[in-house]
Amino acid sequence: MSPSDTVFGGPGSSAAKADVAHAVMFSAAAALGGFLFGYDTAVINGAVGAIRDKYDIGAGGTGLTVSLTLLGAALGAWIAGTLADRLGRIRVMQLASVMFIVGAIGSAFPFTVYDLTAWRVLGGVAVGFASVIAPAYIAEISPAAIRGRLGSMYQLAIVLGIAISQLVNYALSSTAGGARGMLAGVEAWQWMLALEAVPAALYLIMTFTIPESPRYLVARGHDDDARAIISELEGGDHDAVTHRMDEIRNSLSEHRTKTTVRELFSRKLGVAPLVWIGMALAALQQFVGINVIFYYSSTLWQAVGFGEDRSLFISVVSAMVNIVGTFVAIAVIDRIGRKPLLLIGSVGMALSLGTAAVCFHSAVVTTNDIGESVATLEGTNATVALIAANAFVFFFAFSWGPVVWVLISEMFPNRVRAAAVGIATAANWVANFLVSSTFPALADWNLSLTYGGYAVMAVVSLFVVSRFVTETRGRTLEQAG
């Protein structure tokens, strides 16, 4: 029987099938954090115009209101690894779920734009927690042969969260006659933000149904609990489980003291090059401009001539393309590998972003009644720009979207994984902040050159992957790190 038969089930392998089923269920529960990540960061797309009008803030203020959430996420990611090593993966998930609930309700019913921003920052910290803990946990409970697919479930949850947020935005806006329309005495944009509390409550409930990471349990000396979970998830006889326990214990014993950020970048641990590569991958995932599509797509397409309803519908279409691309990644990541998918994605993103930049260069710029510059795309250029934008989303969705999260959750040694994933993810959120906060002003300045800059970042990503990324497909976490 081949290793794949052992993992996926072959003759007489009912136990192995049960192991995979449990791994999928535990991964799906953890991935709810990714759903909230996607919903929280994208739901603002439908509310941003209403917030801008209600509080009378300009492009700079709008960018800060949206993007300060991302600094909260960077803070959450920075400290999540340390908390996870101290409290456990499950406890940090539970803390994140409570913060999601409080942030959703608070941001939906603010007194001023300032406390709205504060509640969004709190939700951002929760997003930062989820973006570190969910992929790390999934990697630590997944059998090696399907770790890529299970890790990609996290990205699938993110894009489902994005898609659901866009559907909710579209439905509420259409029903209320606009984001500032009233439903049951509350403006539609407030409903958009408040409804996040529902999946957040489900996430909290689900965290009580999944086991702790066996690698965390070994690190804390709970060998019996760890042995039971490894036996359940990976199968094998007593000797095989003992061997896996010894591998984990040996990888942890190389550095028993708590890892500090300074140590991660020192020569002492010998992991600094890996940390820099992880940070580069995480930052480039944002520097290609993917979240411009999801944070600002409604206002972007309105700016180039589409109405509010049609712009929100285009956002829904982009979210659907994102989901399809992620399913493609899940199907092939453990067959093709991580590095080839990243390379293909980089080429596709560079070409599609370059095409969009050329289209936006032909936009006609006029001045409206209140003195704002408005760019308008017409005819073929509008159609090609839409196709190029969605092609970019597709190439990202089956490559850099899921693969980066999989890679940074498996490329580090056990002894530093949580802390190193936290640093890499913090870099992701800082890059997200830089892109999101600067896009409104850059778009007002020159939309074509802005997209051209994202295309250049896609070319840079091609170089980084080809030069520095090592394939991890099929290896255990101890071998990969």
Disulfide bonds with the S-S distance in Angstrom:
none
